[in-house]
C-alpha cells in the first residue's frame, strides 16, 4: 500500500464493510492539502483583522460559545 502511494502516486483507501475509513496518500498530496489549509487560515485571519480595522467589534469566545449553545 505504501509503495503504491509513494512510487505510483496512487491513493489507497482503507475500508471496513465497504465504508472508507482512511486513506494512504502520496506525501506530495498531503503536503499540498496542508498548504491549502494554511493559506485558507491566513486568509480568514486577514479578513477578520480587516473587519476589526473597519470597526467591527470582536466577540469574546465565551459569548460566541453561548450564542452557539456550546
mmCIF file as Biopython writes it, N, C-alpha, C and O atoms, coordinates in Angstrom:
data_model
#
loop_
_atom_site.group_PDB
_atom_site.id
_atom_site.type_symbol
_atom_site.label_atom_id
_atom_site.label_alt_id
_atom_site.label_comp_id
_atom_site.label_asym_id
_atom_site.label_entity_id
_atom_site.label_seq_id
_atom_site.pdbx_PDB_ins_code
_atom_site.Cartn_x
_atom_site.Cartn_y
_atom_site.Cartn_z
_atom_site.occupancy
_atom_site.B_iso_or_equiv
_atom_site.auth_seq_id
_atom_site.auth_asym_id
_atom_site.pdbx_PDB_model_num
ATOM 1   N N  . UNK A ? 1  ? 0.817   -1.193 0.000  1.0 0.0 1  A 1 
ATOM 2   C CA . UNK A ? 1  ? 0.000   0.000  0.000  1.0 0.0 1  A 1 
ATOM 3   C C  . UNK A ? 1  ? 0.862   1.259  0.000  1.0 0.0 1  A 1 
ATOM 4   O O  . UNK A ? 1  ? 0.628   2.178  -0.785 1.0 0.0 1  A 1 
ATOM 5   N N  . UNK A ? 2  ? 1.828   1.296  0.855  1.0 0.0 2  A 1 
ATOM 6   C CA . UNK A ? 2  ? 2.684   2.476  0.947  1.0 0.0 2  A 1 
ATOM 7   C C  . UNK A ? 2  ? 3.458   2.663  -0.357 1.0 0.0 2  A 1 
ATOM 8   O O  . UNK A ? 2  ? 3.627   3.788  -0.826 1.0 0.0 2  A 1 
ATOM 9   N N  . UNK A ? 3  ? 3.916   1.586  -0.925 1.0 0.0 3  A 1 
ATOM 10  C CA . UNK A ? 3  ? 4.663   1.681  -2.186 1.0 0.0 3  A 1 
ATOM 11  C C  . UNK A ? 3  ? 3.796   2.252  -3.295 1.0 0.0 3  A 1 
ATOM 12  O O  . UNK A ? 3  ? 4.271   3.048  -4.104 1.0 0.0 3  A 1 
ATOM 13  N N  . UNK A ? 4  ? 2.514   1.850  -3.342 1.0 0.0 4  A 1 
ATOM 14  C CA . UNK A ? 4  ? 1.627   2.391  -4.384 1.0 0.0 4  A 1 
ATOM 15  C C  . UNK A ? 4  ? 1.471   3.898  -4.225 1.0 0.0 4  A 1 
ATOM 16  O O  . UNK A ? 4  ? 1.446   4.634  -5.212 1.0 0.0 4  A 1 
ATOM 17  N N  . UNK A ? 5  ? 1.367   4.347  -2.995 1.0 0.0 5  A 1 
ATOM 18  C CA . UNK A ? 5  ? 1.240   5.788  -2.760 1.0 0.0 5  A 1 
ATOM 19  C C  . UNK A ? 5  ? 2.536   6.505  -3.121 1.0 0.0 5  A 1 
ATOM 20  O O  . UNK A ? 5  ? 2.527   7.551  -3.769 1.0 0.0 5  A 1 
ATOM 21  N N  . UNK A ? 6  ? 3.642   5.924  -2.692 1.0 0.0 6  A 1 
ATOM 22  C CA . UNK A ? 6  ? 4.938   6.588  -2.892 1.0 0.0 6  A 1 
ATOM 23  C C  . UNK A ? 6  ? 5.396   6.555  -4.353 1.0 0.0 6  A 1 
ATOM 24  O O  . UNK A ? 6  ? 5.700   7.597  -4.935 1.0 0.0 6  A 1 
ATOM 25  N N  . UNK A ? 7  ? 5.444   5.390  -4.927 1.0 0.0 7  A 1 
ATOM 26  C CA . UNK A ? 7  ? 6.023   5.257  -6.258 1.0 0.0 7  A 1 
ATOM 27  C C  . UNK A ? 7  ? 5.035   5.539  -7.388 1.0 0.0 7  A 1 
ATOM 28  O O  . UNK A ? 7  ? 5.397   6.146  -8.396 1.0 0.0 7  A 1 
ATOM 29  N N  . UNK A ? 8  ? 3.796   5.101  -7.219 1.0 0.0 8  A 1 
ATOM 30  C CA . UNK A ? 8  ? 2.817   5.267  -8.298 1.0 0.0 8  A 1 
ATOM 31  C C  . UNK A ? 8  ? 1.964   6.523  -8.116 1.0 0.0 8  A 1 
ATOM 32  O O  . UNK A ? 8  ? 1.226   6.909  -9.022 1.0 0.0 8  A 1 
ATOM 33  N N  . UNK A ? 9  ? 2.064   7.159  -6.951 1.0 0.0 9  A 1 
ATOM 34  C CA . UNK A ? 9  ? 1.278   8.357  -6.714 1.0 0.0 9  A 1 
ATOM 35  C C  . UNK A ? 9  ? -0.199  8.078  -6.576 1.0 0.0 9  A 1 
ATOM 36  O O  . UNK A ? 9  ? -1.026  8.940  -6.873 1.0 0.0 9  A 1 
ATOM 37  N N  . UNK A ? 10 ? -0.545  6.872  -6.125 1.0 0.0 10 A 1 
ATOM 38  C CA . UNK A ? 10 ? -1.948  6.471  -6.039 1.0 0.0 10 A 1 
ATOM 39  C C  . UNK A ? 10 ? -2.470  6.597  -4.617 1.0 0.0 10 A 1 
ATOM 40  O O  . UNK A ? 10 ? -1.734  6.416  -3.647 1.0 0.0 10 A 1 
ATOM 41  N N  . UNK A ? 11 ? -3.749  6.910  -4.517 1.0 0.0 11 A 1 
ATOM 42  C CA . UNK A ? 11 ? -4.437  6.938  -3.236 1.0 0.0 11 A 1 
ATOM 43  C C  . UNK A ? 11 ? -4.994  5.541  -2.969 1.0 0.0 11 A 1 
ATOM 44  O O  . UNK A ? 11 ? -5.621  4.937  -3.839 1.0 0.0 11 A 1 
ATOM 45  N N  . UNK A ? 12 ? -4.762  5.037  -1.763 1.0 0.0 12 A 1 
ATOM 46  C CA . UNK A ? 12 ? -5.288  3.739  -1.361 1.0 0.0 12 A 1 
ATOM 47  C C  . UNK A ? 12 ? -6.234  3.962  -0.187 1.0 0.0 12 A 1 
ATOM 48  O O  . UNK A ? 12 ? -5.849  4.535  0.831  1.0 0.0 12 A 1 
ATOM 49  N N  . UNK A ? 13 ? -7.473  3.504  -0.338 1.0 0.0 13 A 1 
ATOM 50  C CA . UNK A ? 13 ? -8.460  3.669  0.716  1.0 0.0 13 A 1 
ATOM 51  C C  . UNK A ? 13 ? -8.487  2.445  1.617  1.0 0.0 13 A 1 
ATOM 52  O O  . UNK A ? 13 ? -8.407  1.310  1.147  1.0 0.0 13 A 1 
ATOM 53  N N  . UNK A ? 14 ? -8.598  2.684  2.892  1.0 0.0 14 A 1 
ATOM 54  C CA . UNK A ? 14 ? -8.759  1.618  3.875  1.0 0.0 14 A 1 
ATOM 55  C C  . UNK A ? 14 ? -10.238 1.583  4.220  1.0 0.0 14 A 1 
ATOM 56  O O  . UNK A ? 14 ? -10.826 2.597  4.597  1.0 0.0 14 A 1 
ATOM 57  N N  . UNK A ? 15 ? -10.833 0.397  4.086  1.0 0.0 15 A 1 
ATOM 58  C CA . UNK A ? 15 ? -12.277 0.290  4.278  1.0 0.0 15 A 1 
ATOM 59  C C  . UNK A ? 15 ? -12.626 -0.735 5.345  1.0 0.0 15 A 1 
ATOM 60  O O  . UNK A ? 15 ? -11.837 -1.618 5.685  1.0 0.0 15 A 1 
ATOM 61  N N  . UNK A ? 16 ? -13.828 -0.583 5.853  1.0 0.0 16 A 1 
ATOM 62  C CA . UNK A ? 16 ? -14.409 -1.587 6.743  1.0 0.0 16 A 1 
ATOM 63  C C  . UNK A ? 16 ? -15.858 -1.742 6.316  1.0 0.0 16 A 1 
ATOM 64  O O  . UNK A ? 16 ? -16.628 -0.782 6.327  1.0 0.0 16 A 1 
ATOM 65  N N  . UNK A ? 17 ? -16.217 -2.955 5.942  1.0 0.0 17 A 1 
ATOM 66  C CA . UNK A ? 17 ? -17.572 -3.255 5.482  1.0 0.0 17 A 1 
ATOM 67  C C  . UNK A ? 17 ? -18.006 -2.332 4.342  1.0 0.0 17 A 1 
ATOM 68  O O  . UNK A ? 17 ? -19.159 -1.906 4.278  1.0 0.0 17 A 1 
ATOM 69  N N  . UNK A ? 18 ? -17.078 -2.036 3.460  1.0 0.0 18 A 1 
ATOM 70  C CA . UNK A ? 18 ? -17.375 -1.228 2.291  1.0 0.0 18 A 1 
ATOM 71  C C  . UNK A ? 18 ? -17.363 0.272  2.529  1.0 0.0 18 A 1 
ATOM 72  O O  . UNK A ? 18 ? -17.560 1.044  1.590  1.0 0.0 18 A 1 
ATOM 73  N N  . UNK A ? 19 ? -17.139 0.698  3.754  1.0 0.0 19 A 1 
ATOM 74  C CA . UNK A ? 19 ? -17.091 2.128  4.079  1.0 0.0 19 A 1 
ATOM 75  C C  . UNK A ? 19 ? -15.633 2.600  4.110  1.0 0.0 19 A 1 
ATOM 76  O O  . UNK A ? 19 ? -14.788 1.956  4.731  1.0 0.0 19 A 1 
ATOM 77  N N  . UNK A ? 20 ? -15.345 3.696  3.460  1.0 0.0 20 A 1 
ATOM 78  C CA . UNK A ? 20 ? -13.999 4.270  3.507  1.0 0.0 20 A 1 
ATOM 79  C C  . UNK A ? 20 ? -13.771 4.890  4.883  1.0 0.0 20 A 1 
ATOM 80  O O  . UNK A ? 20 ? -14.556 5.720  5.342  1.0 0.0 20 A 1 
ATOM 81  N N  . UNK A ? 21 ? -12.691 4.477  5.529  1.0 0.0 21 A 1 
ATOM 82  C CA . UNK A ? 21 ? -12.361 4.979  6.858  1.0 0.0 21 A 1 
ATOM 83  C C  . UNK A ? 21 ? -11.151 5.898  6.855  1.0 0.0 21 A 1 
ATOM 84  O O  . UNK A ? 21 ? -11.075 6.840  7.644  1.0 0.0 21 A 1 
ATOM 85  N N  . UNK A ? 22 ? -10.221 5.625  5.980  1.0 0.0 22 A 1 
ATOM 86  C CA . UNK A ? 22 ? -8.973  6.387  5.936  1.0 0.0 22 A 1 
ATOM 87  C C  . UNK A ? 22 ? -8.362  6.201  4.548  1.0 0.0 22 A 1 
ATOM 88  O O  . UNK A ? 22 ? -8.834  5.409  3.732  1.0 0.0 22 A 1 
ATOM 89  N N  . UNK A ? 23 ? -7.300  6.958  4.316  1.0 0.0 23 A 1 
ATOM 90  C CA . UNK A ? 23 ? -6.624  6.841  3.027  1.0 0.0 23 A 1 
ATOM 91  C C  . UNK A ? 23 ? -5.124  6.990  3.217  1.0 0.0 23 A 1 
ATOM 92  O O  . UNK A ? 23 ? -4.656  7.755  4.060  1.0 0.0 23 A 1 
ATOM 93  N N  . UNK A ? 24 ? -4.398  6.254  2.425  1.0 0.0 24 A 1 
ATOM 94  C CA . UNK A ? 24 ? -2.951  6.420  2.333  1.0 0.0 24 A 1 
ATOM 95  C C  . UNK A ? 24 ? -2.719  7.196  1.044  1.0 0.0 24 A 1 
ATOM 96  O O  . UNK A ? 24 ? -3.084  6.750  -0.044 1.0 0.0 24 A 1 
ATOM 97  N N  . UNK A ? 25 ? -2.108  8.361  1.187  1.0 0.0 25 A 1 
ATOM 98  C CA . UNK A ? 25 ? -1.939  9.250  0.032  1.0 0.0 25 A 1 
ATOM 99  C C  . UNK A ? 25 ? -0.465  9.553  -0.167 1.0 0.0 25 A 1 
ATOM 100 O O  . UNK A ? 25 ? 0.326   9.457  0.771  1.0 0.0 25 A 1 
ATOM 101 N N  . UNK A ? 26 ? -0.096  9.917  -1.385 1.0 0.0 26 A 1 
ATOM 102 C CA . UNK A ? 26 ? 1.284   10.336 -1.612 1.0 0.0 26 A 1 
ATOM 103 C C  . UNK A ? 26 ? 1.599   11.560 -0.744 1.0 0.0 26 A 1 
ATOM 104 O O  . UNK A ? 26 ? 0.740   12.419 -0.548 1.0 0.0 26 A 1 
ATOM 105 N N  . UNK A ? 27 ? 2.798   11.636 -0.240 1.0 0.0 27 A 1 
ATOM 106 C CA . UNK A ? 27 ? 3.184   12.727 0.652  1.0 0.0 27 A 1 
ATOM 107 C C  . UNK A ? 27 ? 3.016   14.080 -0.035 1.0 0.0 27 A 1 
ATOM 108 O O  . UNK A ? 27 ? 2.675   15.064 0.621  1.0 0.0 27 A 1 
ATOM 109 N N  . UNK A ? 28 ? 3.246   14.141 -1.324 1.0 0.0 28 A 1 
ATOM 110 C CA . UNK A ? 28 ? 3.094   15.410 -2.044 1.0 0.0 28 A 1 
ATOM 111 C C  . UNK A ? 28 ? 1.654   15.912 -1.955 1.0 0.0 28 A 1 
ATOM 112 O O  . UNK A ? 28 ? 1.426   17.113 -1.814 1.0 0.0 28 A 1 
ATOM 113 N N  . UNK A ? 29 ? 0.689   15.007 -2.036 1.0 0.0 29 A 1 
ATOM 114 C CA . UNK A ? 29 ? -0.716  15.382 -1.933 1.0 0.0 29 A 1 
ATOM 115 C C  . UNK A ? 29 ? -1.043  15.862 -0.527 1.0 0.0 29 A 1 
ATOM 116 O O  . UNK A ? 29 ? -1.719  16.877 -0.358 1.0 0.0 29 A 1 
ATOM 117 N N  . UNK A ? 30 ? -0.571  15.142 0.479  1.0 0.0 30 A 1 
ATOM 118 C CA . UNK A ? 30 ? -0.805  15.546 1.867  1.0 0.0 30 A 1 
ATOM 119 C C  . UNK A ? 30 ? -0.213  16.927 2.132  1.0 0.0 30 A 1 
ATOM 120 O O  . UNK A ? 30 ? -0.845  17.759 2.783  1.0 0.0 30 A 1 
ATOM 121 N N  . UNK A ? 31 ? 0.974   17.169 1.641  1.0 0.0 31 A 1 
ATOM 122 C CA . UNK A ? 31 ? 1.620   18.469 1.836  1.0 0.0 31 A 1 
ATOM 123 C C  . UNK A ? 31 ? 0.873   19.578 1.101  1.0 0.0 31 A 1 
ATOM 124 O O  . UNK A ? 31 ? 0.766   20.693 1.611  1.0 0.0 31 A 1 
ATOM 125 N N  . UNK A ? 32 ? 0.357   19.287 -0.088 1.0 0.0 32 A 1 
ATOM 126 C CA . UNK A ? 32 ? -0.412  20.278 -0.839 1.0 0.0 32 A 1 
ATOM 127 C C  . UNK A ? 32 ? -1.700  20.624 -0.099 1.0 0.0 32 A 1 
ATOM 128 O O  . UNK A ? 32 ? -2.107  21.786 -0.061 1.0 0.0 32 A 1 
ATOM 129 N N  . UNK A ? 33 ? -2.335  19.621 0.483  1.0 0.0 33 A 1 
ATOM 130 C CA . UNK A ? 33 ? -3.551  19.871 1.268  1.0 0.0 33 A 1 
ATOM 131 C C  . UNK A ? 33 ? -3.226  20.738 2.471  1.0 0.0 33 A 1 
ATOM 132 O O  . UNK A ? 33 ? -3.968  21.670 2.781  1.0 0.0 33 A 1 
ATOM 133 N N  . UNK A ? 34 ? -2.120  20.444 3.158  1.0 0.0 34 A 1 
ATOM 134 C CA . UNK A ? 34 ? -1.721  21.250 4.313  1.0 0.0 34 A 1 
ATOM 135 C C  . UNK A ? 34 ? -1.444  22.692 3.908  1.0 0.0 34 A 1 
ATOM 136 O O  . UNK A ? 34 ? -1.827  23.618 4.622  1.0 0.0 34 A 1 
ATOM 137 N N  . UNK A ? 35 ? -0.782  22.895 2.769  1.0 0.0 35 A 1 
ATOM 138 C CA . UNK A ? 35 ? -0.502  24.261 2.302  1.0 0.0 35 A 1 
ATOM 139 C C  . UNK A ? 35 ? -1.799  24.999 2.000  1.0 0.0 35 A 1 
ATOM 140 O O  . UNK A ? 35 ? -1.934  26.177 2.331  1.0 0.0 35 A 1 
ATOM 141 N N  . UNK A ? 36 ? -2.750  24.318 1.378  1.0 0.0 36 A 1 
ATOM 142 C CA . UNK A ? 36 ? -4.033  24.943 1.058  1.0 0.0 36 A 1 
ATOM 143 C C  . UNK A ? 36 ? -4.792  25.313 2.333  1.0 0.0 36 A 1 
ATOM 144 O O  . UNK A ? 36 ? -5.390  26.386 2.415  1.0 0.0 36 A 1 
ATOM 145 N N  . UNK A ? 37 ? -4.766  24.420 3.326  1.0 0.0 37 A 1 
ATOM 146 C CA . UNK A ? 37 ? -5.424  24.721 4.598  1.0 0.0 37 A 1 
ATOM 147 C C  . UNK A ? 37 ? -4.755  25.901 5.289  1.0 0.0 37 A 1 
ATOM 148 O O  . UNK A ? 37 ? -5.438  26.766 5.839  1.0 0.0 37 A 1 
ATOM 149 N N  . UNK A ? 38 ? -3.432  25.944 5.267  1.0 0.0 38 A 1 
ATOM 150 C CA . UNK A ? 38 ? -2.699  27.065 5.875  1.0 0.0 38 A 1 
ATOM 151 C C  . UNK A ? 38 ? -3.062  28.379 5.182  1.0 0.0 38 A 1 
ATOM 152 O O  . UNK A ? 38 ? -3.287  29.391 5.845  1.0 0.0 38 A 1 
ATOM 153 N N  . UNK A ? 39 ? -3.118  28.363 3.866  1.0 0.0 39 A 1 
ATOM 154 C CA . UNK A ? 39 ? -3.456  29.577 3.115  1.0 0.0 39 A 1 
ATOM 155 C C  . UNK A ? 39 ? -4.876  30.030 3.436  1.0 0.0 39 A 1 
ATOM 156 O O  . UNK A ? 39 ? -5.140  31.226 3.557  1.0 0.0 39 A 1 
ATOM 157 N N  . UNK A ? 40 ? -5.778  29.081 3.572  1.0 0.0 40 A 1 
ATOM 158 C CA . UNK A ? 40 ? -7.157  29.409 3.926  1.0 0.0 40 A 1 
ATOM 159 C C  . UNK A ? 40 ? -7.236  30.021 5.318  1.0 0.0 40 A 1 
ATOM 160 O O  . UNK A ? 40 ? -7.980  30.979 5.534  1.0 0.0 40 A 1 
ATOM 161 N N  . UNK A ? 41 ? -6.476  29.476 6.261  1.0 0.0 41 A 1 
ATOM 162 C CA . UNK A ? 41 ? -6.455  30.012 7.629  1.0 0.0 41 A 1 
ATOM 163 C C  . UNK A ? 41 ? -5.905  31.435 7.647  1.0 0.0 41 A 1 
ATOM 164 O O  . UNK A ? 41 ? -6.442  32.304 8.334  1.0 0.0 41 A 1 
ATOM 165 N N  . UNK A ? 42 ? -4.838  31.671 6.894  1.0 0.0 42 A 1 
ATOM 166 C CA . UNK A ? 42 ? -4.241  33.008 6.834  1.0 0.0 42 A 1 
ATOM 167 C C  . UNK A ? 42 ? -5.243  33.990 6.228  1.0 0.0 42 A 1 
ATOM 168 O O  . UNK A ? 42 ? -5.392  35.106 6.726  1.0 0.0 42 A 1 
ATOM 169 N N  . UNK A ? 43 ? -5.923  33.589 5.171  1.0 0.0 43 A 1 
ATOM 170 C CA . UNK A ? 43 ? -6.912  34.473 4.535  1.0 0.0 43 A 1 
ATOM 171 C C  . UNK A ? 43 ? -8.045  34.802 5.499  1.0 0.0 43 A 1 
ATOM 172 O O  . UNK A ? 43 ? -8.497  35.945 5.556  1.0 0.0 43 A 1 
ATOM 173 N N  . UNK A ? 44 ? -8.507  33.811 6.255  1.0 0.0 44 A 1 
ATOM 174 C CA . UNK A ? 44 ? -9.584  34.045 7.222  1.0 0.0 44 A 1 
ATOM 175 C C  . UNK A ? 44 ? -9.127  34.988 8.327  1.0 0.0 44 A 1 
ATOM 176 O O  . UNK A ? 44 ? -9.890  35.854 8.755  1.0 0.0 44 A 1 
ATOM 177 N N  . UNK A ? 45 ? -7.904  34.832 8.789  1.0 0.0 45 A 1 
ATOM 178 C CA . UNK A ? 45 ? -7.376  35.707 9.836  1.0 0.0 45 A 1 
ATOM 179 C C  . UNK A ? 45 ? -7.237  37.137 9.312  1.0 0.0 45 A 1 
ATOM 180 O O  . UNK A ? 45 ? -7.562  38.093 10.017 1.0 0.0 45 A 1 
ATOM 181 N N  . UNK A ? 46 ? -6.759  37.282 8.087  1.0 0.0 46 A 1 
ATOM 182 C CA . UNK A ? 46 ? -6.624  38.629 7.494  1.0 0.0 46 A 1 
ATOM 183 C C  . UNK A ? 46 ? -7.994  39.292 7.351  1.0 0.0 46 A 1 
ATOM 184 O O  . UNK A ? 46 ? -8.154  40.480 7.628  1.0 0.0 46 A 1 
ATOM 185 N N  . UNK A ? 47 ? -8.974  38.505 6.916  1.0 0.0 47 A 1 
ATOM 186 C CA . UNK A ? 47 ? -10.326 39.029 6.765  1.0 0.0 47 A 1 
ATOM 187 C C  . UNK A ? 47 ? -10.881 39.494 8.111  1.0 0.0 47 A 1 
ATOM 188 O O  . UNK A ? 47 ? -11.501 40.553 8.196  1.0 0.0 47 A 1 
ATOM 189 N N  . UNK A ? 48 ? -10.658 38.706 9.157  1.0 0.0 48 A 1 
ATOM 190 C CA . UNK A ? 48 ? -11.131 39.082 10.493 1.0 0.0 48 A 1 
ATOM 191 C C  . UNK A ? 48 ? -10.451 40.361 10.959 1.0 0.0 48 A 1 
ATOM 192 O O  . UNK A ? 48 ? -11.109 41.243 11.511 1.0 0.0 48 A 1 
ATOM 193 N N  . UNK A ? 49 ? -9.155  40.475 10.746 1.0 0.0 49 A 1 
ATOM 194 C CA . UNK A ? 49 ? -8.432  41.690 11.138 1.0 0.0 49 A 1 
ATOM 195 C C  . UNK A ? 49 ? -8.906  42.907 10.342 1.0 0.0 49 A 1 
ATOM 196 O O  . UNK A ? 49 ? -9.008  44.009 10.882 1.0 0.0 49 A 1 
ATOM 197 N N  . UNK A ? 50 ? -9.193  42.700 9.064  1.0 0.0 50 A 1 
ATOM 198 C CA . UNK A ? 50 ? -9.712  43.798 8.242  1.0 0.0 50 A 1 
ATOM 199 C C  . UNK A ? 50 ? -11.071 44.271 8.757  1.0 0.0 50 A 1 
ATOM 200 O O  . UNK A ? 50 ? -11.350 45.470 8.771  1.0 0.0 50 A 1 
ATOM 201 N N  . UNK A ? 51 ? -11.919 43.325 9.183  1.0 0.0 51 A 1 
ATOM 202 C CA . UNK A ? 51 ? -13.231 43.697 9.730  1.0 0.0 51 A 1 
ATOM 203 C C  . UNK A ? 51 ? -13.074 44.488 11.019 1.0 0.0 51 A 1 
ATOM 204 O O  . UNK A ? 51 ? -13.807 45.447 11.258 1.0 0.0 51 A 1 
ATOM 205 N N  . UNK A ? 52 ? -12.118 44.085 11.850 1.0 0.0 52 A 1 
ATOM 206 C CA . UNK A ? 52 ? -11.862 44.825 13.098 1.0 0.0 52 A 1 
ATOM 207 C C  . UNK A ? 52 ? -11.362 46.225 12.766 1.0 0.0 52 A 1 
ATOM 208 O O  . UNK A ? 52 ? -11.808 47.204 13.364 1.0 0.0 52 A 1 
ATOM 209 N N  . UNK A ? 53 ? -10.432 46.323 11.811 1.0 0.0 53 A 1 
ATOM 210 C CA . UNK A ? 53 ? -9.920  47.633 11.395 1.0 0.0 53 A 1 
ATOM 211 C C  . UNK A ? 53 ? -11.036 48.521 10.846 1.0 0.0 53 A 1 
ATOM 212 O O  . UNK A ? 53 ? -10.981 49.745 10.965 1.0 0.0 53 A 1 
ATOM 213 N N  . UNK A ? 54 ? -12.058 47.890 10.238 1.0 0.0 54 A 1 
ATOM 214 C CA . UNK A ? 54 ? -13.173 48.636 9.663  1.0 0.0 54 A 1 
ATOM 215 C C  . UNK A ? 54 ? -14.214 49.034 10.716 1.0 0.0 54 A 1 
ATOM 216 O O  . UNK A ? 54 ? -15.178 49.738 10.416 1.0 0.0 54 A 1 
ATOM 217 N N  . UNK A ? 55 ? -14.001 48.571 11.953 1.0 0.0 55 A 1 
ATOM 218 C CA . UNK A ? 55 ? -14.902 48.989 13.020 1.0 0.0 55 A 1 
ATOM 219 C C  . UNK A ? 55 ? -15.748 47.900 13.634 1.0 0.0 55 A 1 
ATOM 220 O O  . UNK A ? 55 ? -16.447 48.155 14.616 1.0 0.0 55 A 1 
ATOM 221 N N  . UNK A ? 56 ? -15.713 46.705 13.098 1.0 0.0 56 A 1 
ATOM 222 C CA . UNK A ? 56 ? -16.458 45.605 13.717 1.0 0.0 56 A 1 
ATOM 223 C C  . UNK A ? 56 ? -15.903 45.328 15.107 1.0 0.0 56 A 1 
ATOM 224 O O  . UNK A ? 56 ? -14.704 45.466 15.347 1.0 0.0 56 A 1 
ATOM 225 N N  . UNK A ? 57 ? -16.777 44.941 16.005 1.0 0.0 57 A 1 
ATOM 226 C CA . UNK A ? 57 ? -16.365 44.628 17.368 1.0 0.0 57 A 1 
ATOM 227 C C  . UNK A ? 57 ? -16.145 43.126 17.492 1.0 0.0 57 A 1 
ATOM 228 O O  . UNK A ? 57 ? -17.032 42.342 17.155 1.0 0.0 57 A 1 
ATOM 229 N N  . UNK A ? 58 ? -14.982 42.720 17.967 1.0 0.0 58 A 1 
ATOM 230 C CA . UNK A ? 58 ? -14.741 41.287 18.165 1.0 0.0 58 A 1 
ATOM 231 C C  . UNK A ? 58 ? -15.700 40.718 19.217 1.0 0.0 58 A 1 
ATOM 232 O O  . UNK A ? 58 ? -16.159 41.436 20.105 1.0 0.0 58 A 1 
ATOM 233 N N  . UNK A ? 59 ? -15.990 39.442 19.105 1.0 0.0 59 A 1 
ATOM 234 C CA . UNK A ? 59 ? -16.851 38.747 20.057 1.0 0.0 59 A 1 
ATOM 235 C C  . UNK A ? 59 ? -15.968 37.874 20.939 1.0 0.0 59 A 1 
ATOM 236 O O  . UNK A ? 59 ? -15.101 37.154 20.443 1.0 0.0 59 A 1 
ATOM 237 N N  . UNK A ? 60 ? -16.189 37.940 22.238 1.0 0.0 60 A 1 
ATOM 238 C CA . UNK A ? 60 ? -15.436 37.100 23.168 1.0 0.0 60 A 1 
ATOM 239 C C  . UNK A ? 60 ? -15.795 35.635 22.932 1.0 0.0 60 A 1 
ATOM 240 O O  . UNK A ? 60 ? -16.933 35.321 22.582 1.0 0.0 60 A 1 
ATOM 241 N N  . UNK A ? 61 ? -14.835 34.747 23.122 1.0 0.0 61 A 1 
ATOM 242 C CA . UNK A ? 61 ? -15.054 33.328 22.910 1.0 0.0 61 A 1 
ATOM 243 C C  . UNK A ? 61 ? -16.211 32.812 23.757 1.0 0.0 61 A 1 
ATOM 244 O O  . UNK A ? 61 ? -17.038 32.041 23.270 1.0 0.0 61 A 1 
ATOM 245 N N  . UNK A ? 62 ? -16.274 33.229 25.016 1.0 0.0 62 A 1 
ATOM 246 C CA . UNK A ? 62 ? -17.362 32.776 25.898 1.0 0.0 62 A 1 
ATOM 247 C C  . UNK A ? 62 ? -18.718 33.198 25.345 1.0 0.0 62 A 1 
ATOM 248 O O  . UNK A ? 62 ? -19.680 32.433 25.404 1.0 0.0 62 A 1 
ATOM 249 N N  . UNK A ? 63 ? -18.796 34.411 24.809 1.0 0.0 63 A 1 
ATOM 250 C CA . UNK A ? 63 ? -20.052 34.891 24.233 1.0 0.0 63 A 1 
ATOM 251 C C  . UNK A ? 63 ? -20.427 34.082 22.989 1.0 0.0 63 A 1 
ATOM 252 O O  . UNK A ? 63 ? -21.589 33.722 22.804 1.0 0.0 63 A 1 
ATOM 253 N N  . UNK A ? 64 ? -19.447 33.804 22.151 1.0 0.0 64 A 1 
ATOM 254 C CA . UNK A ? 64 ? -19.694 33.007 20.951 1.0 0.0 64 A 1 
ATOM 255 C C  . UNK A ? 64 ? -20.190 31.622 21.319 1.0 0.0 64 A 1 
ATOM 256 O O  . UNK A ? 64 ? -21.151 31.126 20.730 1.0 0.0 64 A 1 
ATOM 257 N N  . UNK A ? 65 ? -19.546 30.999 22.281 1.0 0.0 65 A 1 
ATOM 258 C CA . UNK A ? 65 ? -19.977 29.667 22.722 1.0 0.0 65 A 1 
ATOM 259 C C  . UNK A ? 65 ? -21.416 29.704 23.218 1.0 0.0 65 A 1 
ATOM 260 O O  . UNK A ? 65 ? -22.207 28.808 22.922 1.0 0.0 65 A 1 
ATOM 261 N N  . UNK A ? 66 ? -21.748 30.740 23.968 1.0 0.0 66 A 1 
ATOM 262 C CA . UNK A ? 66 ? -23.102 30.877 24.486 1.0 0.0 66 A 1 
ATOM 263 C C  . UNK A ? 66 ? -24.104 31.020 23.345 1.0 0.0 66 A 1 
ATOM 264 O O  . UNK A ? 66 ? -25.152 30.374 23.347 1.0 0.0 66 A 1 
ATOM 265 N N  . UNK A ? 67 ? -23.779 31.869 22.370 1.0 0.0 67 A 1 
ATOM 266 C CA . UNK A ? 67 ? -24.665 32.063 21.217 1.0 0.0 67 A 1 
ATOM 267 C C  . UNK A ? 67 ? -24.868 30.775 20.425 1.0 0.0 67 A 1 
ATOM 268 O O  . UNK A ? 67 ? -25.953 30.526 19.900 1.0 0.0 67 A 1 
ATOM 269 N N  . UNK A ? 68 ? -23.819 29.961 20.345 1.0 0.0 68 A 1 
ATOM 270 C CA . UNK A ? 68 ? -23.894 28.705 19.589 1.0 0.0 68 A 1 
ATOM 271 C C  . UNK A ? 68 ? -24.411 27.545 20.424 1.0 0.0 68 A 1 
ATOM 272 O O  . UNK A ? 68 ? -24.617 26.447 19.907 1.0 0.0 68 A 1 
ATOM 273 N N  . UNK A ? 69 ? -24.620 27.784 21.709 1.0 0.0 69 A 1 
ATOM 274 C CA . UNK A ? 69 ? -25.113 26.728 22.585 1.0 0.0 69 A 1 
ATOM 275 C C  . UNK A ? 69 ? -24.079 25.662 22.888 1.0 0.0 69 A 1 
ATOM 276 O O  . UNK A ? 69 ? -24.413 24.489 23.051 1.0 0.0 69 A 1 
ATOM 277 N N  . UNK A ? 70 ? -22.843 26.065 22.962 1.0 0.0 70 A 1 
ATOM 278 C CA . UNK A ? 70 ? -21.765 25.106 23.227 1.0 0.0 70 A 1 
ATOM 279 C C  . UNK A ? 70 ? -21.334 25.150 24.672 1.0 0.0 70 A 1 
ATOM 280 O O  . UNK A ? 70 ? -20.437 24.408 25.071 1.0 0.0 70 A 1 
#
